[in-house]
Amino acid sequence: MAAPEVLGLSKPFVDPADAKVDIVFVHGLNGGRESTWTHEPSHVFWPKDLLPKACPEARILAFGYSSGWVRFFGSVGTQGISQTTIGDHSAALLGDLAKLRDRTESNEQPLIFVAHSLGGLVVANALSSPHGDNIGAQSVVKATRGVLFFGTPFEGSNKARWGGIVETFLKVFTETNPKNIETLKEHSDSLVAINHNFAKFLMSRAKSQKEHSVEVANFFEELSLKIGRKSVGRIVTQDSATIVGVDPIGIEADHISMCKFEDEERRGYVRASEQLQGWIKRLPPEPKQEKRKLIAKSFRYFKGTSLTVKSTTTVAL
């Protein structure tokens, strides 16, 4: 019997008192909130077991959602129309994060997403969709400073290539009949729209005078995936993982194992953790941090002197 899916935003795996950034992990099709990032047989769950040492100032969480193909691409109704639920997952991701950050008074804390496979499209859609007067969602998007993608396809506006991506994922990771696959391929417009809107979002943030740009790193698998004894090839190639203006980075692993690391010495982990470290290092200080530094500086300056208050009371520092 398969383990039940764990949905929603996890409790922080680490939650340092001096956290200056949130790092949120989002799995892909048929993945899990922890299983996607856990190396077997060592059981190393690197967001909790490895990453805190590399990023000690990060609050680290993971988001889970129903990721079976029907719940991801949508069901095929009587009219043969695929009703995608990527938008539902994106909205839930933003909603859960907004509630946590509001509850912990950390709405302005910078945010970085780490996403595997089609989970990257859930994140891309969340960031680039219009949010109307949803202040919570807007605050999460505004706070986002980076997205690290593991094996997420970006096929531009080529609907045929997106159809090929859908077919590949469904054939490899699900057991659905060819008729349904062909129907779903015909309705890949939503994936084209997500790709287009995300590219516009990145460009808009890069040009904005009021909001920070969003940095992106794209990792692609260098090894073919094997199902049993059969090799099914690379699921997301270097070309497919490319966003204009961002050079993709190879990881010597297949599509499933590319985001599972046994220890800190693994090349993929080194590359991913160094990318995150670089982004965090470049984050501007938060207003609260600046205020604390100013108070501390003032305290050091006045220490050993005295202040006269209302000319009658002396306060020693």
N, C-alpha and C positions, 0 to 999 in steps of 0.2 A: 504493500500500500504506500503510495507516494505521500511524502510529508506535506502537510497543508501549507499553502502560500502564506507568507508573513507580509501583510500589507501596511502601507502608510509609512510615515517617518519614524525611524528608530529613535530610541533614547540615545543621547550622545555616547559614543564608545569611549571618548575622552572629552573632558570639559574643563580645561585649565582656567583658573581664576583670571589670568591675564590674557585670555584668548583675544586675538586680533583679527581672526578670520574664521569663517565656516567652510568646511570642505564636505560636500554632499555627494555620495555615490549613488548612481542610478543604473540598474541592470537592464539587459535587453530581452529579446524574445526568448521565452521559455527559461529565463534566468530567475534568480532569487536574490533577496536583499543581502544575504550573506554568502550563499553558495557560489554566486558568480565570481566572487573575489577570494574564495578559499582554495588553497592548494591542497590537493590530495596526493598521497596519503598523510602528509605532514599535518594537515588541519590548520595550517597557518592562514589566518584571516588578516591580510596585510593592512587594511585600514585601521585595525585595532592593535595588531601584534608588531608591526614594523613602522608604519608611518608616523606615529606620535614622536618617535625619536628624531626623525628627520624634520618634522614640522611641529615643534613643541608648543607653538602659540596657536594651534588650530583646534577648534571644536569640530569633531569628526562624526558624521552621521551617514545613514543610508536610507534610501527610499525604496519601498517595494510596491508592486502593483500586479494585477492579474495579467500575466504575460503570455498566456496561450494564444495561438494565432487568431482564434475567434475574438478574444477580448482585446487583441492588439489591432488587427486589421479590420475587425468587425465581422458580423455574420452576413451571409448571403441570403437575402430575403426572397420572397416569392417573385419579385420583379427583377431579381438578379443584380441588385445594387448593394455594393459593399458599404456598410455604415461604419466608418473608421472610429475607433475610440481613442486614438492617440490624443485627441483634444481633451478627453475626460481625464486621462492620466496626467497630462500637462497641468490641467487646472487643479487636480488633487495635490500635485507636487508643490505648486505655488501656494496653495491654501494651507497645507501643513506647515510649510516653512514660515509663512507669514504669522501663523498662530504662535509657533515656537518663539520666533524672534520678538514678537510683541510681548509675549508672556515673560521673556527674560530681558526685556528692555535692551535688545540688541538689533533694532531695526536697521541701523546704519552700518552695522558691521559688514565688511567686505565678504563676498561669497564666491566660492569656486566650485564648479561642478566637475565630477569625474564620471564619464558615462561609457558603457560598453555597448557596442553593436547598435541595434535599433533603439536602445535606450537613449542614444545620442539625439535621435529625432524627437523623442519626448521632451528632452531639454531644449533643443533648438526651437521647437514649436512653442514651448512655454515662454521663452524669452522674446520671441518675435511676433506673437499673436497680440492683437489689440485687447486691452483690458478695461476699456471704458472707465468707469468711476470706481473700479476695484482698487482701493488704496493699498491694501495688503499685497496684492499681486504686483502692483507698480513698484512698491518699495523693495521687493525681492529682486525684480528685474534691474532696478536702478543700482542695487548693491552688488550685482554680479560683476566680477572683474576677470574671470577666466573660465574656460571650458576645456577639459582634457578629454579627447575622444579616443577610445580604443575600438578600432574596427567599425567605425560608423561610416556608412556610404553617403557620398555627396555627388549626385549625378546631374546636377544642374537642371535644365529645363527639358532634358531628353526623356520623354515619357516612355519610349520603348526600352531604354536602359533601366529606368525605374521598374518597369514591368519585369525585366530580367532579374533584378534584385529581389523582387517579391517572389518570383518563381523559385530562385535559388534557395532563399530562406525557408520557404514552405516545403520544398522537396527534401531538404537536408534535416530540418528540425521538427517537422510535423508529419502526420499521416493523414493527408487529405486527398480527395480524389482529383484527378486531372481537370475535370469540368469546373470545380470550384477554383482551382488555381488559375485557369484561363479567365474566369469571371473577375477574380480579384486583380489580375494583371490589367484588365481593361479599365479599372477604376483606381489607377495610381496617381490621379490628378492631385490628390491631397498631399502626396509625398513631393511632387513637383512644387506645389505651393509652399510647403514648409522650407524646402531648400531655397527657393527664391526669396521668401520673407526673411530667412535667417541671414542670407547674404546682405540684404538691404539693412537689416538690423545692425550687423557688424560695421558696415560702412557708415551708417548714421551715428553710431557711438564713436567711431574713430574721428568723425568730423565735428562732433559736438563740443561746444565751449562750456557747457554746463555739466555734462556727465562724463565719467571716465570711459575710456575705450575698453573693450572686452578682448582679452588675449585668448588665442586659440592654439592648441597643439593637437595634431592628428597622428595617431599611431596606427600602423597597418601590419597585418601578419605577413611573415616571410615564408612560412611553411604551410604545406597543404594539410587540410583537415582529413582525418581518417575516421570513418564510421565502420567499426568492425575491422575487416581486412581491406575494405574498399576506400581508396582515396577519392575524395570529392573535390579536391583542389582548394584554392584559396577563395574564401567567401567574399572578402572585401579586399580588392587589389590596391596597389599603390595609387593607380590612376583614380580608382573609385573613391579613395579616402582623401582626395585632394580638394581643398577649398582654395579658390583663387587668392594668391598672396601668401599662402601658408605652405611651407614645404613639409610633406608627410615624413614621419620617422618610422623606420622599420623596427620590428621586434621579432627575434628569432623564435617564433612559436606559431601555433595554428590559431584559428579564430576563437576557439573556446579557451585555450590555455594562455592566451596572450596577456590576460589580466589577472593571472594567478601566480604568486611568487612565493617560493619556498623560504628564501632568506634575503638579506640585504645585499648579497653579492650578485644576485641575478641581474643580468644586463638590462632587462626590461624595467625592473624595479629602480635601478640606478637612474635610468633615463627619465622615468616618470616622476620619481621623488625629486630629482634635481630640477625638473621643470616646475614643479609646485613650489619648491624652495625659492627659485628665482622670482616667481610671481609674488610670493609673500614678501620677499625682501624689498621689492619695489613698491609695495603698498604705502601710500602716504599715511602718516600718523592720524589716528582718529582724534576728533576734537577733545574727547575726554582725556586722552593720553597727553595731548598738548597742554591741557589745563593743569594736569597733575605735575607735569614737568615744570611749568611756570611757577606753581606754588612751591615746589621743592627748591627751585632756583632762588626764589625770593626768601625762603626760609634760611638757605645757606648764606645768603647775602646779609641778612639781618641778625644771624646768630651771634651772640656775644655782645649785642648792643641792646638798647632799650627803646621802646616807643612810648611817647607821652600821649595819653588820651584825655581830652578835655582839660588839659593843663593841670589836672589834679591827681590822676592815677597813672602809675608807672607799671608797664607790663614787661617783664623780662622774657627774652627769647633764648 
